Amino acid sequence: MLERLDGAFAAQRRFVANASHELRTPLTVMRTAIDVALAKPNRTVPQLEDMAARIRRSVDRAEAMIEALLVLAISDRGAVTRELLDLSAVAEDALELAAPGVTRLGLTVEAELAPAETTGDQQLIERMVWNLVDNAVAHNEPGGWIKIATGRAGRGAVLSIANSGALVPGDAVATLSEPFRRLGPRTGRGVGLGLSIARSVSAAHGAELEIRSQPAGGLSVRVVL
């Protein structure tokens, strides 16, 4: 019991340190953009517009980070509501939201969305599915593919999603659902909490979450509610 408590406290300390660092980054970018613009004696309209655009991107990133942290905190608490929902409808909505990224990368999407009714917290499950779809798009390659399916397996509702992409070492898969974990350098895309939220939401619902690397690259994820 003491070992589990010590591990939980250590994980909490790492999370707070990482969150502080991640939130400090967009604030630093905003401060730098303002300082650079104000240091120019003859500021032009294009220069001010560039500063405003940089600040807007940083604000968007900070808002996304705060929203993700709040979702993670709610799901970690484990107190979820129970209402009837269909994973196929949730997945369809997530694919519509991801359409701009799919188009930009020229991805091929194969969707087999059979009815998959279950009960759970609508908001948290929608966020989990969106994060999985968004990850499949963001960590893909131009001209790649995404396969997503929903259906029933025994008494459970199943969502599976796989994507092409860079090769993920097998020993790194277990760490991907840790907060702010990234395999590569920071790219400015995402906040590093997507799979952490998926893991937390699935645990709050007593669901099974399986993440695997694929031999040709990319990940496959399976959730059973």
N, C-alpha and C positions, 0 to 999 in steps of 0.2 A: 504494500500500500504506500509506504514511504517513497519507494522508487517511482511509483506512478505519479505521486504528488510532485516529487522533485522534477520529473520529466514535464509535467504540466506547467509548473512554474517557469522552467527553462524555456519552454515553447512560448509562453506568454511574454517573457522578456524579449525573446528574439522577435516576436511579432510587433511589439511596441517599438523596438529599435528600428526594425525595417519600415514600419509605417511612418515613423518620424522622418526617416531618411527620404522615403518616397514622396511625402508631402512637402518636404523642404525643397525638392528639386524644382517643381513648377514655380514656387515662390521666388527662388533664386533667379530663374529665367525672367520672370516679370520685373524684378528689381533691376536686373542688368539692362533689359530693354529700355526701361524708363531712364536709367542713369546715362546710358549712351546717347539717347535722344536729347536729354536736357543738357548734355555737355557740348552739343553743337551750337555755336553762336547764331548761325543762320539756318535754322531748321526749315526744311521745305515740307510741303504737304505730302509728297510721296514718302519722305522719311517718317513723318508722324503716322501715316497710314500703315507703314511697315511695322512700327512699334505697336500700334493698336492690334494688328493681326497677330503678332507674336504673343501679346498679352491675352488675346482671346483664346488662342490655342492652349496656353498654360492654364487659363481658368477652366476650360473644358476638361483638361486632364485632371485638375484638382477636384472638380465636381464628380467626375467619373470615379476617382479614387475614394472620395468620401462616401458616395453611394454604395460602392462595392464593399467598403468596410462596414457600413451599416447593415447591409444584407448579410454579410458574414457573421456579424455579431448576433443578429436575430436568429439565424439558423443554428449557430453554435449553442444558443440558449436552449434549443430543443423544444420550445413551446410553440407548436404549429397548430393551425386550424385544420379542420377536415371538411372538405367539400368535394363533390363529384366533378371530375374533369376528364378530358380525353387527351392523351398524349399526342395523338395524330393531329388534332387541331392546334395544340401548342407548338408542335414541330412545324406545321404549315405556316403559322404566324412568324416563327423565327426565321424560316427561309425567306419570307417576304421582306423582313427587315434586313436580311443579309444580301439581298439582291444586288445593291450597288457594288459591294465588294466582289461578289461572284462575277459580275459583268466586267469589272475592272481587270480581274486576273484571267478572264476567259475560262472559268472553271466549268466542268461538266457535272451536273447534279443529277443523281439517280435517287428518286424518292419513292419508297413503297410504304405509304402511310395507311396501314390497316387500323381499324378501330382498336383503341387500347384504353378503355375506361379504368379509372382508379380513383382513389380519394387522397386528398392532401391539401397543402397550402397553395392555393392558385398562384399567388405572387412569387413565392419562393421557387416553385417548380418551373414557372415561366422563366424566371431568371436563370435557373440551372440549365434549361434546354437552350436558351439564347446563348449562354456562355459557351456551351459545347459547340453549337453551330458557328458562333463567332470565332472560336479557336480554330475550327476546321477550315475556315476561310483565311484567317489571318496568318496561320502557320502552314500555308500551302505554297504552291509554286505556279507560275504562269502556265496556263494550259492544263492544269491538273484536274483532279476530280474529287467529288464528295459523294458518299453513299450514305443515305439515312433511311431508317426503317422503323416502324412501330408495329406493335401487334401484341398477342397474348402468348404466354408461355406458362402452362400450368395455371396457377391461380394468380399469376403476376402480370402486370402490364410492362412491356419491354420497349425501350428506346435504344437503338444502336446507331452509331455514326462513325464513319471511317473517312480518312482523307489521305491524299498523297502529300508529299512534302519531304523535308530533309530526314535523313536517317536518325532515329532516336536510340541511343545506346540502351540496351536492356536494363543495365544497372541504374540508369537515370530515371526510369519510369516511376519508381516508387517515390521519388522526390518531387515529381511534377505537381502534385497536389498540395505541396507546402506553400504557404503565403509568399508571394513575390519571387517565386522560383522561376528562373529563366535559364534555358540551355545556352543561348547565345548572348551577344552583347545587346544592350538596350537599344531599341529601334524607335521608341516613341509610340509604338503601336500597342495598345492595351496597358493594363496596370499590374499584371502579374498575379491576379487573383482569380482568374477564370476557373481553373480546375480546383482551387481551394474551396470556392463557393460550391461547385458541383459536389465535392466530397462532403462538405458540411451539410448541404441540403439533403443529400441522400442519407446521411447518418441520422439527421433529425427525423426522417420519415421511416427509418428502419429498412432502407432499401439497399440493394447490392449495387456497387459501382466497381466496374472492372476496366482498367486502362492497360492497353497492351501496345507495344511498338510493333511495327510491321516490317518484314524483311526488306521490302523495297523502299521503305521510308514512310513517314507519317505515323499516325496513331489510329487505333480503333478503341472506341469506348462503348460500353454496354451498361445500361441502367435497368434494374428490375425493381419495380415498385409493387 
